[in-house]
Amino acid sequence: MTALHPNSYELIRPLLLHMDFHLIGRSILAKKTPAQIFVDNNEAPKALFAQAGHRYILAGDAEIDSFNRGIQKQFNEVILPCAQTEGLGGFAVYYDTPAWEKKMDAFIQGKEIIHADREYFACRELKKNWREVLPEGFQLKMVDAELLAMNLKHLDTLKEEMTSERPSVEDFLAKSFGVCVVHENELAGWCLSEYNADGRCEIGIETISEYRQRGIGTALTLAFLEHAFSHGINEVGWHCFKRNVPSAQTALKAGFDKVCDYHSFIVLLEEQK
């Protein structure tokens, strides 16, 4: 297993074709998302293992034994110890073919691995107006420097979300965008762009628990879409766990179409009671 230099990222584009609904791949190739890429051969790669933040990607040929031993070593000697030192509760692993499923127990030893069913939705046109959905007494605002200077409850949580995919708040403000809903002096929810690349982006959305079931999530999504489509975005993606019915319902209400089901792994690092 060898690290791939960013100047050679184009070599792995064919390996990511079967995962194109994961925009993180395109964002890595465009060098908009920092990542560490390992391949079996840095001149003609047939398999890759990528780390971008707390997300991991497996793609290509799952039967290269020497490469798989390298993945196992990386997980158990580097990734797991670092994750536990950081106090992470777990992380996600995405893959392109079922062949990788048989390898996970060997890759990660001594930790609980959950096979998670997920869904992907996409939207290419605005079909509704957020102004008709937003409840009375709530204000829609852009996530910008002016908002971050306000004294609002849950602002720290919003900043954490802004840096979940970007290395800093400043980098988010420069390269991403988002909308939020404010009630009096409190953030009620927000919708942020993720992995902006090639005229596409994905959604990261959160509604504060006490404000759910009021249509705020739908209003946020519609306002996000309005801004996205008027600022050069052609397609917006939405990922969620299949068991998360409210998330899927919000996507459908906002005009998204179901594209596909897929699987991922969740690796749990904390002891389960």
Protein Blocks (a to p, Z undefined) as FASTA:
>chain_A
ZZddfklmmmmmmmmmmmmmpmklmmmmnopagcddddfblklccbdcddehjaccdedj
fkbfklmmmmmmmmmmmmmmmmmmnopabdcdddfbfklmmmmmmmpghiacdddddddd
ddfbdfbdfklmmcghiacddddfklmmpccehklmmmmmmmmmbmbfklmmmmgccddd
dehjacfbdcddehiaehiacddddddfklgonommmmmmmmmmmmmmmnopabdcdddd
fklmmlmmmmmmnopacfbdcddddddfbdcZZ
